[in-house]
Every structure is written in structure tokens, then in C-alpha cells.
Amino acid sequence: MNALTTLLRRMKAWSATPQGRRTIDQARRAAADPRNRAHARRLLTRLRAPRR
């Protein structure tokens, strides 16, 4: 088994736990907020920009 398969299996198992479900719900609520989306988009744009 390669590392990616192991990682995905662990993530799937964690997301089924109560803590994982809470975290996923929090992330969904945060992603639904337009201000948070705009902030994340600006952050990603800055990270993707080439260095000078």
C-alpha cells in the first residue's frame, strides 16, 4: 500500500468520528460565508503569485 492510500484511509476513518463530523460541519459553515470565501481567494492568489 502506498502512502497516499494510507492517508486517504485515515482521513476517511477520522471523518466518521464525532470530532471529524464537527470539524467538517464547521468548515462547511465557514465556506458558506461570502466574506470567508473572498478572504481565502485573496490568500490563495497571494500564495500562487510568482516571487520577485
C-alpha positions as CSV (number, residue, x, y, z in Angstrom):
1,M,0.0,0.0,0.0
2,N,1.4,3.4,-0.8
3,A,1.4,6.5,1.4
4,L,-1.5,8.2,-0.3
5,T,-3.8,5.2,0.1
6,T,-3.0,5.1,3.8
7,L,-3.5,8.8,4.2
8,L,-6.9,8.7,2.5
9,R,-8.0,5.7,4.6
10,R,-7.0,7.5,7.8
11,M,-8.9,10.7,6.7
12,K,-12.0,8.7,5.9
13,A,-11.9,6.9,9.2
14,W,-11.3,10.2,11.1
15,S,-14.2,11.9,9.3
16,A,-16.6,9.3,10.6
17,T,-15.7,10.1,14.2
18,P,-17.7,12.7,16.2
19,Q,-14.8,15.1,16.2
20,G,-14.3,14.7,12.4
21,R,-18.0,15.4,11.8
22,R,-17.9,18.5,13.9
23,T,-14.8,19.8,12.1
24,I,-16.4,19.1,8.7
25,D,-19.6,20.9,9.7
26,Q,-17.6,23.9,10.9
27,A,-15.7,24.0,7.6
28,R,-18.9,23.9,5.6
29,R,-20.4,26.8,7.6
30,A,-17.2,28.8,7.1
31,A,-17.2,28.1,3.4
32,A,-20.8,29.2,3.1
33,D,-19.8,32.8,4.3
34,P,-19.0,35.0,1.3
35,R,-16.5,37.1,3.3
36,N,-14.6,33.9,4.2
37,R,-14.6,32.8,0.6
38,A,-13.2,36.2,-0.6
39,H,-10.6,36.1,2.1
40,A,-9.5,32.6,1.1
41,R,-9.4,33.5,-2.6
42,R,-7.2,36.5,-1.8
43,L,-4.9,34.3,0.3
44,L,-4.6,31.7,-2.5
45,T,-3.9,34.4,-5.1
46,R,-1.1,35.8,-3.0
47,L,0.4,32.3,-2.4
48,R,0.2,31.5,-6.1
49,A,1.9,34.7,-7.2
50,P,5.4,34.3,-8.5
51,R,8.2,35.5,-6.3
52,R,10.3,38.5,-7.3
